[in-house]
Amino acid sequence: MGNYSYEPSTELYKIYLEYSKYYDDIQTFKDGRYVIMNGYMPAVLRMAYMAELMYPDLYGKGWADGLHQEYIDKFVDNLSEIGYKVVSSQFVITNGSLK
């Protein structure tokens, strides 16, 4: 996973299967609560995505994407200059995102 994001063309199911083999005996995985998060994001953004996943009623869907877009626009010149939109890529793979 050397890319900054999981591009729309990326085979998400293939990535999920590749990494899930290490955790398939854990109850959380069996319950469908296993998440793969892109480790190339800054830690504060990973925490924002985790907060959105763990507390959806508090943060709401898209909250982390909004923070992520703000980060891109303010601090990542090469992406903001080309008009990169965070919502065009995926940074977290959940069991639900594979359906």
Secondary structure, 3 states (H helix, E strand, C coil): CCCCCECCCCCHHHHHHHHHCCCCCCHHHHCCCCEEECCCCCHHHHHHHHHHHHCHHHHCCCHHHHHHHHHHHHHCHHHHCCCCCHHHCECEEECHHHC
